[in-house]
Amino acid sequence: MKSQECPRCSNTTRLAKRTFSDQALAALVVWKDLSEKLIDEPICEDCYEELRDVLIERIEDVKAVEPRQFNRAS
């Protein structure tokens, strides 16, 4: 796997598609931690860990966010 520029942080590193629930994605978009246009785009491990940590730290807030459907790439 070759290194590419992460669309979220612009670091050049290995990228992979990450899976989040619709509710988690909605929370990240509402909180502006993730741009809606980056849903289904591969991101780097550092960004994934950062987003995951945000979700863990704010788990009670995640439950309050209304889940929504996102247009996902097939």
N, CA, C and O atoms as CSV, one atom per row, in Angstrom:
chain,resi,resn,atom,element,x,y,z
A,1,MET,N,N,0.853,-1.180,0.000
A,1,MET,CA,C,0.000,0.000,0.000
A,1,MET,C,C,0.896,1.240,0.000
A,1,MET,O,O,1.778,1.377,0.848
A,2,LYS,N,N,0.667,2.124,-0.941
A,2,LYS,CA,C,1.516,3.307,-1.023
A,2,LYS,C,C,0.924,4.456,-0.209
A,2,LYS,O,O,-0.266,4.467,0.108
A,3,SER,N,N,1.766,5.403,0.113
A,3,SER,CA,C,1.330,6.565,0.888
A,3,SER,C,C,0.607,7.556,-0.005
A,3,SER,O,O,0.967,7.759,-1.164
A,4,GLN,N,N,-0.422,8.169,0.566
A,4,GLN,CA,C,-1.184,9.202,-0.124
A,4,GLN,C,C,-1.467,10.317,0.871
A,4,GLN,O,O,-1.231,10.172,2.070
A,5,GLU,N,N,-1.975,11.429,0.358
A,5,GLU,CA,C,-2.321,12.542,1.236
A,5,GLU,C,C,-3.695,12.301,1.856
A,5,GLU,O,O,-4.675,12.058,1.152
A,6,CYS,N,N,-3.749,12.371,3.175
A,6,CYS,CA,C,-5.018,12.201,3.882
A,6,CYS,C,C,-5.909,13.412,3.577
A,6,CYS,O,O,-5.467,14.551,3.726
A,7,PRO,N,N,-7.159,13.178,3.153
A,7,PRO,CA,C,-8.035,14.306,2.815
A,7,PRO,C,C,-8.480,15.114,4.032
A,7,PRO,O,O,-8.976,16.230,3.881
A,8,ARG,N,N,-8.309,14.567,5.233
A,8,ARG,CA,C,-8.733,15.278,6.445
A,8,ARG,C,C,-7.605,16.124,7.033
A,8,ARG,O,O,-7.832,17.273,7.410
A,9,CYS,N,N,-6.393,15.574,7.117
A,9,CYS,CA,C,-5.297,16.289,7.788
A,9,CYS,C,C,-4.161,16.694,6.850
A,9,CYS,O,O,-3.267,17.440,7.250
A,10,SER,N,N,-4.186,16.218,5.621
A,10,SER,CA,C,-3.181,16.516,4.587
A,10,SER,C,C,-1.821,15.876,4.828
A,10,SER,O,O,-0.873,16.185,4.106
A,11,ASN,N,N,-1.692,14.997,5.817
A,11,ASN,CA,C,-0.435,14.276,6.010
A,11,ASN,C,C,-0.304,13.200,4.941
A,11,ASN,O,O,-1.295,12.593,4.533
A,12,THR,N,N,0.916,12.969,4.496
A,12,THR,CA,C,1.170,11.911,3.534
A,12,THR,C,C,1.472,10.636,4.307
A,12,THR,O,O,2.472,10.541,5.019
A,13,THR,N,N,0.593,9.667,4.153
A,13,THR,CA,C,0.690,8.415,4.898
A,13,THR,C,C,-0.198,7.372,4.240
A,13,THR,O,O,-0.813,7.641,3.207
A,14,ARG,N,N,-0.269,6.210,4.815
A,14,ARG,CA,C,-1.164,5.169,4.297
A,14,ARG,C,C,-2.591,5.466,4.726
A,14,ARG,O,O,-2.847,5.850,5.868
A,15,LEU,N,N,-3.507,5.283,3.798
A,15,LEU,CA,C,-4.920,5.560,4.054
A,15,LEU,C,C,-5.725,4.268,4.004
A,15,LEU,O,O,-5.350,3.304,3.336
A,16,ALA,N,N,-6.839,4.272,4.728
A,16,ALA,CA,C,-7.765,3.139,4.690
A,16,ALA,C,C,-9.175,3.651,4.933
A,16,ALA,O,O,-9.378,4.649,5.625
A,17,LYS,N,N,-10.153,2.950,4.349
A,17,LYS,CA,C,-11.556,3.296,4.618
A,17,LYS,C,C,-11.873,2.883,6.045
A,17,LYS,O,O,-11.449,1.820,6.498
A,18,ARG,N,N,-12.610,3.711,6.746
A,18,ARG,CA,C,-12.973,3.445,8.140
A,18,ARG,C,C,-14.483,3.350,8.250
A,18,ARG,O,O,-15.209,4.032,7.528
A,19,THR,N,N,-14.948,2.514,9.142
A,19,THR,CA,C,-16.377,2.312,9.305
A,19,THR,C,C,-16.864,2.939,10.601
A,19,THR,O,O,-16.363,2.632,11.684
A,20,PHE,N,N,-17.848,3.822,10.475
A,20,PHE,CA,C,-18.530,4.412,11.624
A,20,PHE,C,C,-20.027,4.232,11.403
A,20,PHE,O,O,-20.488,4.187,10.263
A,21,SER,N,N,-20.779,4.131,12.482
A,21,SER,CA,C,-22.237,4.042,12.355
A,21,SER,C,C,-22.786,5.370,11.836
A,21,SER,O,O,-22.114,6.399,11.903
A,22,ASP,N,N,-24.020,5.334,11.317
A,22,ASP,CA,C,-24.656,6.572,10.851
A,22,ASP,C,C,-24.789,7.580,11.987
A,22,ASP,O,O,-24.625,8.780,11.768
A,23,GLN,N,N,-25.082,7.108,13.195
A,23,GLN,CA,C,-25.220,8.022,14.333
A,23,GLN,C,C,-23.872,8.651,14.684
A,23,GLN,O,O,-23.806,9.846,14.971
A,24,ALA,N,N,-22.806,7.866,14.664
A,24,ALA,CA,C,-21.471,8.400,14.940
A,24,ALA,C,C,-21.069,9.407,13.868
A,24,ALA,O,O,-20.523,10.464,14.183
A,25,LEU,N,N,-21.333,9.087,12.611
A,25,LEU,CA,C,-21.021,10.024,11.525
A,25,LEU,C,C,-21.812,11.316,11.680
A,25,LEU,O,O,-21.267,12.404,11.494
A,26,ALA,N,N,-23.092,11.202,12.019
A,26,ALA,CA,C,-23.917,12.400,12.211
A,26,ALA,C,C,-23.329,13.272,13.310
A,26,ALA,O,O,-23.254,14.491,13.161
A,27,ALA,N,N,-22.914,12.659,14.407
A,27,ALA,CA,C,-22.319,13.419,15.509
A,27,ALA,C,C,-21.038,14.112,15.053
A,27,ALA,O,O,-20.846,15.296,15.328
A,28,LEU,N,N,-20.168,13.396,14.367
A,28,LEU,CA,C,-18.906,13.986,13.909
A,28,LEU,C,C,-19.141,15.137,12.941
A,28,LEU,O,O,-18.411,16.128,12.966
A,29,VAL,N,N,-20.150,15.014,12.091
A,29,VAL,CA,C,-20.473,16.088,11.144
A,29,VAL,C,C,-21.064,17.284,11.889
A,29,VAL,O,O,-20.669,18.422,11.635
A,30,VAL,N,N,-22.004,17.043,12.803
A,30,VAL,CA,C,-22.626,18.131,13.580
A,30,VAL,C,C,-21.566,18.883,14.384
A,30,VAL,O,O,-21.595,20.111,14.461
A,31,TRP,N,N,-20.639,18.149,14.975
A,31,TRP,CA,C,-19.585,18.771,15.785
A,31,TRP,C,C,-18.461,19.359,14.940
A,31,TRP,O,O,-17.530,19.960,15.475
A,32,LYS,N,N,-18.544,19.188,13.625
A,32,LYS,CA,C,-17.545,19.701,12.677
A,32,LYS,C,C,-16.165,19.046,12.843
A,32,LYS,O,O,-15.138,19.648,12.531
A,33,ASP,N,N,-16.164,17.809,13.339
A,33,ASP,CA,C,-14.927,17.041,13.412
A,33,ASP,C,C,-14.653,16.303,12.108
A,33,ASP,O,O,-13.530,15.868,11.851
A,34,LEU,N,N,-15.697,16.165,11.284
A,34,LEU,CA,C,-15.565,15.485,10.002
A,34,LEU,C,C,-16.465,16.177,8.993
A,34,LEU,O,O,-17.646,16.409,9.253
A,35,SER,N,N,-15.904,16.498,7.854
A,35,SER,CA,C,-16.689,17.094,6.780
A,35,SER,C,C,-17.543,16.011,6.132
A,35,SER,O,O,-17.083,14.890,5.917
A,36,GLU,N,N,-18.786,16.354,5.823
A,36,GLU,CA,C,-19.681,15.380,5.201
A,36,GLU,C,C,-19.112,14.850,3.886
A,36,GLU,O,O,-19.373,13.705,3.518
A,37,LYS,N,N,-18.342,15.667,3.180
A,37,LYS,CA,C,-17.775,15.215,1.905
A,37,LYS,C,C,-16.682,14.152,2.097
A,37,LYS,O,O,-16.280,13.500,1.134
A,38,LEU,N,N,-16.204,13.977,3.324
A,38,LEU,CA,C,-15.168,12.973,3.581
A,38,LEU,C,C,-15.735,11.625,4.016
A,38,LEU,O,O,-14.984,10.670,4.214
A,39,ILE,N,N,-17.057,11.544,4.165
A,39,ILE,CA,C,-17.674,10.268,4.522
A,39,ILE,C,C,-17.391,9.285,3.393
A,39,ILE,O,O,-17.585,9.598,2.219
A,40,ASP,N,N,-16.940,8.119,3.754
A,40,ASP,CA,C,-16.567,7.047,2.819
A,40,ASP,C,C,-15.237,7.284,2.112
A,40,ASP,O,O,-14.837,6.481,1.269
A,41,GLU,N,N,-14.554,8.365,2.440
A,41,GLU,CA,C,-13.209,8.571,1.902
A,41,GLU,C,C,-12.208,7.896,2.843
A,41,GLU,O,O,-12.408,7.907,4.057
A,42,PRO,N,N,-11.144,7.315,2.308
A,42,PRO,CA,C,-10.130,6.744,3.191
A,42,PRO,C,C,-9.409,7.852,3.956
A,42,PRO,O,O,-9.139,8.923,3.413
A,43,ILE,N,N,-9.102,7.579,5.226
A,43,ILE,CA,C,-8.360,8.533,6.058
A,43,ILE,C,C,-7.197,7.798,6.724
A,43,ILE,O,O,-7.129,6.569,6.707
A,44,CYS,N,N,-6.298,8.562,7.303
A,44,CYS,CA,C,-5.119,7.975,7.930
A,44,CYS,C,C,-5.446,7.433,9.327
A,44,CYS,O,O,-6.496,7.729,9.896
A,45,GLU,N,N,-4.535,6.649,9.849
A,45,GLU,CA,C,-4.705,6.048,11.176
A,45,GLU,C,C,-4.809,7.118,12.257
A,45,GLU,O,O,-5.608,6.980,13.184
A,46,ASP,N,N,-4.010,8.187,12.154
A,46,ASP,CA,C,-4.065,9.252,13.165
A,46,ASP,C,C,-5.440,9.910,13.205
A,46,ASP,O,O,-5.982,10.148,14.284
A,47,CYS,N,N,-6.005,10.203,12.042
A,47,CYS,CA,C,-7.341,10.816,11.995
A,47,CYS,C,C,-8.390,9.852,12.536
A,47,CYS,O,O,-9.285,10.252,13.280
A,48,TYR,N,N,-8.274,8.589,12.162
A,48,TYR,CA,C,-9.223,7.590,12.661
A,48,TYR,C,C,-9.181,7.536,14.188
A,48,TYR,O,O,-10.224,7.557,14.842
A,49,GLU,N,N,-7.986,7.467,14.748
A,49,GLU,CA,C,-7.854,7.401,16.206
A,49,GLU,C,C,-8.398,8.659,16.866
A,49,GLU,O,O,-9.043,8.583,17.912
A,50,GLU,N,N,-8.142,9.816,16.262
A,50,GLU,CA,C,-8.650,11.078,16.810
A,50,GLU,C,C,-10.180,11.093,16.812
A,50,GLU,O,O,-10.795,11.455,17.815
A,51,LEU,N,N,-10.791,10.705,15.702
A,51,LEU,CA,C,-12.253,10.683,15.614
A,51,LEU,C,C,-12.840,9.663,16.584
A,51,LEU,O,O,-13.853,9.925,17.232
A,52,ARG,N,N,-12.210,8.519,16.678
A,52,ARG,CA,C,-12.664,7.482,17.601
A,52,ARG,C,C,-12.593,7.976,19.044
A,52,ARG,O,O,-13.515,7.749,19.827
A,53,ASP,N,N,-11.501,8.651,19.391
A,53,ASP,CA,C,-11.356,9.200,20.744
A,53,ASP,C,C,-12.427,10.237,21.045
A,53,ASP,O,O,-12.971,10.268,22.150
A,54,VAL,N,N,-12.735,11.087,20.067
A,54,VAL,CA,C,-13.795,12.089,20.244
A,54,VAL,C,C,-15.113,11.388,20.544
A,54,VAL,O,O,-15.844,11.792,21.449
A,55,LEU,N,N,-15.413,10.348,19.792
A,55,LEU,CA,C,-16.667,9.618,20.005
A,55,LEU,C,C,-16.704,8.956,21.381
A,55,LEU,O,O,-17.742,8.958,22.042
A,56,ILE,N,N,-15.595,8.399,21.806
A,56,ILE,CA,C,-15.535,7.759,23.121
A,56,ILE,C,C,-15.710,8.797,24.226
A,56,ILE,O,O,-16.468,8.581,25.172
A,57,GLU,N,N,-15.006,9.926,24.103
A,57,GLU,CA,C,-15.091,10.979,25.121
A,57,GLU,C,C,-16.485,11.581,25.212
A,57,GLU,O,O,-16.905,12.019,26.283
A,58,ARG,N,N,-17.201,11.605,24.100
A,58,ARG,CA,C,-18.510,12.265,24.064
A,58,ARG,C,C,-19.650,11.273,23.836
A,58,ARG,O,O,-20.650,11.605,23.201
A,59,ILE,N,N,-19.495,10.057,24.357
A,59,ILE,CA,C,-20.468,9.003,24.102
A,59,ILE,C,C,-21.887,9.413,24.491
A,59,ILE,O,O,-22.835,9.075,23.783
A,60,GLU,N,N,-22.052,10.126,25.587
A,60,GLU,CA,C,-23.396,10.557,25.987
A,60,GLU,C,C,-23.960,11.564,24.987
A,60,GLU,O,O,-25.160,11.560,24.714
A,61,ASP,N,N,-23.103,12.422,24.442
A,61,ASP,CA,C,-23.537,13.391,23.435
A,61,ASP,C,C,-23.906,12.691,22.125
A,61,ASP,O,O,-24.825,13.115,21.425
A,62,VAL,N,N,-23.187,11.622,21.804
A,62,VAL,CA,C,-23.480,10.873,20.577
A,62,VAL,C,C,-24.908,10.347,20.632
A,62,VAL,O,O,-25.633,10.394,19.638
A,63,LYS,N,N,-25.307,9.848,21.791
A,63,LYS,CA,C,-26.653,9.284,21.949
A,63,LYS,C,C,-27.740,10.323,21.700
A,63,LYS,O,O,-28.857,9.974,21.318
A,64,ALA,N,N,-27.419,11.595,21.914
A,64,ALA,CA,C,-28.405,12.664,21.748
A,64,ALA,C,C,-28.524,13.143,20.300
A,64,ALA,O,O,-29.487,13.827,19.954
A,65,VAL,N,N,-27.567,12.793,19.465
A,65,VAL,CA,C,-27.581,13.236,18.065
A,65,VAL,C,C,-28.507,12.323,17.264
A,65,VAL,O,O,-28.448,11.099,17.377
A,66,GLU,N,N,-29.351,12.939,16.463
A,66,GLU,CA,C,-30.285,12.190,15.617
A,66,GLU,C,C,-29.515,11.486,14.499
A,66,GLU,O,O,-28.823,12.140,13.719
A,67,PRO,N,N,-29.631,10.154,14.415
A,67,PRO,CA,C,-28.950,9.456,13.313
A,67,PRO,C,C,-29.510,9.919,11.976
A,67,PRO,O,O,-30.679,10.293,11.885
A,68,ARG,N,N,-28.697,9.894,10.959
A,68,ARG,CA,C,-29.172,10.237,9.622
A,68,ARG,C,C,-28.490,9.358,8.599
A,68,ARG,O,O,-27.440,8.768,8.854
A,69,GLN,N,N,-29.097,9.286,7.465
A,69,GLN,CA,C,-28.546,8.479,6.377
A,69,GLN,C,C,-27.603,9.349,5.551
A,69,GLN,O,O,-27.890,10.515,5.282
A,70,PHE,N,N,-26.499,8.775,5.160
A,70,PHE,CA,C,-25.540,9.479,4.316
A,70,PHE,C,C,-25.427,8.736,2.996
A,70,PHE,O,O,-25.551,7.513,2.942
A,71,ASN,N,N,-25.193,9.491,1.941
A,71,ASN,CA,C,-24.947,8.872,0.637
A,71,ASN,C,C,-23.569,8.246,0.689
A,71,ASN,O,O,-22.558,8.945,0.756
A,72,ARG,N,N,-23.539,6.941,0.658
A,72,ARG,CA,C,-22.269,6.228,0.756
A,72,ARG,C,C,-21.899,5.644,-0.591
A,72,ARG,O,O,-22.757,5.218,-1.365
A,73,ALA,N,N,-20.606,5.633,-0.853
A,73,ALA,CA,C,-20.116,5.021,-2.093
A,73,ALA,C,C,-20.355,3.521,-2.023
A,73,ALA,O,O,-20.280,2.925,-0.949
A,74,SER,N,N,-20.639,2.921,-3.150
A,74,SER,CA,C,-20.877,1.473,-3.133
A,74,SER,C,C,-19.599,0.702,-3.261
A,74,SER,O,O,-19.618,-0.529,-3.265
